[in-house]
Amino acid sequence: MIRILLFMKEIHLYLVVIFVLLAFLSIAPISTGLADRSELTKLILGSEDPLINVNDLAFLLVTHDFDAMPKGDYVEVRLNNTIYKLVPNGPYPGLANMTMGS
């Protein structure tokens, strides 16, 4: 009888742990929403690389969860239905100059 009670208590503990993990996993995607303009600005102004090119900049942005695509001499970034144009700025502060596109 005591073994059965210990077994039931152990199963109860496992069920609680599983429930907590499932609850955490179901909430996690909500908190990792789309990046916003302030995060983009912080990333662009937070580092400098005078040798960065369009492909490197696009790669950096994609690895930070931005929707970025190299387009000729600039990178197009889509944020919340807005398109931003980022042009690598070489020796000047920050990684790129950012303007709002169409």
C-alpha positions as CSV (number, residue, x, y, z in Angstrom):
1,M,0.0,0.0,0.0
2,I,2.8,2.4,0.9
3,R,4.6,1.6,-2.4
4,I,1.4,2.4,-4.3
5,L,1.1,5.8,-2.6
6,L,4.8,6.6,-3.3
7,F,4.3,5.6,-6.9
8,M,1.2,7.8,-7.2
9,K,3.1,10.7,-5.6
10,E,6.0,10.3,-8.1
11,I,3.6,10.2,-11.1
12,H,1.9,13.3,-9.8
13,L,5.2,15.1,-9.6
14,Y,6.1,14.1,-13.2
15,L,2.7,15.3,-14.4
16,V,3.2,18.7,-12.8
17,V,6.7,19.0,-14.4
18,I,5.3,18.0,-17.8
19,F,2.4,20.5,-17.4
20,V,4.8,23.3,-16.5
21,L,7.1,22.6,-19.5
22,L,4.2,22.4,-21.9
23,A,2.8,25.7,-20.5
24,F,6.2,27.3,-21.0
25,L,6.6,26.0,-24.5
26,S,3.2,27.3,-25.5
27,I,3.9,30.8,-24.2
28,A,7.4,31.1,-25.6
29,P,6.5,31.8,-29.2
30,I,4.3,34.7,-28.1
31,S,7.2,36.5,-26.4
32,T,9.5,36.2,-29.3
33,G,7.4,38.4,-31.6
34,L,8.7,40.5,-34.5
35,A,11.6,42.8,-34.0
36,D,10.8,46.5,-33.9
37,R,12.5,49.6,-35.2
38,S,14.2,50.5,-31.9
39,E,15.9,47.1,-31.9
40,L,17.0,47.6,-35.5
41,T,18.4,51.1,-34.7
42,K,20.2,49.7,-31.6
43,L,21.8,47.0,-33.7
44,I,22.9,49.4,-36.5
45,L,24.2,52.1,-34.1
46,G,25.7,49.6,-31.6
47,S,28.6,48.4,-33.8
48,E,30.9,49.7,-36.4
49,D,32.6,47.9,-39.3
50,P,34.0,50.1,-42.1
51,L,34.4,47.0,-44.3
52,I,30.9,45.7,-44.1
53,N,29.2,45.2,-47.4
54,V,25.5,44.7,-48.4
55,N,25.6,40.9,-48.2
56,D,27.4,41.0,-44.8
57,L,24.9,43.5,-43.4
58,A,21.9,41.5,-44.7
59,F,23.4,38.3,-43.1
60,L,23.9,40.1,-39.8
61,L,20.3,41.4,-39.8
62,V,18.8,38.0,-40.7
63,T,20.8,36.3,-37.9
64,H,19.1,38.8,-35.5
65,D,15.6,37.8,-36.8
66,F,15.0,40.7,-39.1
67,D,13.4,40.2,-42.5
68,A,16.3,41.5,-44.6
69,M,17.2,41.1,-48.3
70,P,20.2,42.6,-50.2
71,K,19.1,44.7,-53.1
72,G,22.0,46.1,-55.2
73,D,23.8,48.7,-53.0
74,Y,21.4,48.6,-50.1
75,V,19.6,46.1,-47.8
76,E,15.8,46.1,-47.6
77,V,14.3,45.4,-44.2
78,R,10.6,44.8,-43.6
79,L,9.3,45.7,-40.2
80,N,5.6,45.9,-39.3
81,N,4.4,46.6,-42.9
82,T,7.1,49.2,-43.3
83,I,10.2,48.9,-45.6
84,Y,13.5,50.4,-44.5
85,K,16.5,50.9,-46.8
86,L,19.9,50.4,-45.1
87,V,23.0,51.5,-46.9
88,P,26.4,50.5,-45.4
89,N,28.2,53.7,-44.4
90,G,31.8,52.6,-44.3
91,P,34.0,54.7,-42.0
92,Y,31.1,56.7,-40.4
93,P,29.6,55.8,-37.0
94,G,27.3,52.8,-37.0
95,L,26.9,50.1,-39.7
96,A,24.5,51.7,-42.1
97,N,22.4,54.7,-42.9
98,M,18.7,53.9,-42.5
99,T,15.9,55.6,-44.4
100,M,12.2,54.7,-44.8
101,G,11.4,53.2,-48.1
102,S,8.1,52.9,-49.9
